Amino acid sequence: MTTKNKAIASLVCGIVALVGGWVFNMIPVVGWILTLVLGIVLPIVGIVFGAQVLKTKPEGSEKGMAVAGLVLGIIGCAWNVIGLLCLLCAGALIAGAAASGQLK
């Protein structure tokens, strides 16, 4: 895989992770599984590809795409981890309220 292809893959993974993770987070169960894939795995792939490209000292558009993919991957991963934690906390809150009989 050439550095240009890795830079493009890094950018695409970062964008999909940022957008796709939150879109699928709103769909129960199946969406949460997709969020794990799109929101956690893809940004890690984008971070790895971006770092590999930047190690080769690229010039021009390759460097820009690699940096953008790296940044979007980091932001997307953090954003989606926070979103999944919020969903888990909300689910635990609802389950606790239902178990104590507060939900009627």
N, C-alpha and C positions, 0 to 999 in steps of 0.2 A: 504494500500500500504506500503510495507516494505521500509526501508531506502535504501536498495540496488536498488530496482526498481526505487525509486525517483532519486537516483544518476545517474542511467543509463538514465532515462528520461530527466534529466537536461542536461546531456552531448549530447544526441541526439538532443534535442531542440536547443542547442547552435550551434551545427554543421550545422543543417539544416537551421537555421536562417542566419548564416554567408554565406553559399554557396547559398542556395535557393533564398534568398532575392535579391542578385545581378543578378542571372541568370534570374529570372522572371522580374526584373526591365527593361530589354531590350525589352520586348514584350509590345506593346502598349495596353492600356486599361485593358484587361483581366490580363495581367502580373502585372499591377500596383495593381490590387485588390489582386492578389496572394502575391505580395510583402507586402501589408499591413498585410496579415495573416501570411505569413512565416517570414517576416522581423520585424514585430512589436509585434505580439501576441505571437509567439513561444518563442522569447527570454525572454519575461516577464514570461512565464510559466517556462522556464529554470532557470531564476533567483529565482523565488519563490521556486521551488523544491530544487535547490542547497542550498538556505538559510535554508530551513526546515531540510535538511540532516545535514548541519553543526551545527545546534542548538542541535542535538542529540549527539554531540561529537563522530563522527564515527572514525574508525581506518582502516588503510590499503587502499584498492582500492576504497572503498566507499568515503573516504575523497578526494582522488585524482580526482575521477569522478565528485564529487560535486563541487570542486573548479574549475575544468576545465569547467564544465557546467556553473557555475556562471560567470566566466571570459568571456567565449565565448558568453554568453547571453548578457552581458553588451556591449561588443565590437560589436556584431551583431546588437543590437538595435540601438546603436549610428550610426553605419555605414549605416544602412538602412534608418534611419531618415535623415541623410545627403544626401543620394542618392535621396530620395523622394523630398527633398527640392530643390535639383539641377534640377530634372525633372520639378518641378513646376515653377522654375525661368526660365528655358529654354522655357517652354510652354508660359509663360507670355511674354517673349521677342519676340518670334515668332508671337504671337497674336498681340502684339503692333506694330510690324513692318508691319504686314499684314493690320492692321486697318489704319495705316498712309500712306499706298500706297507704301511703300519702297520695298515690295516684288512684283516682276513682273514675 
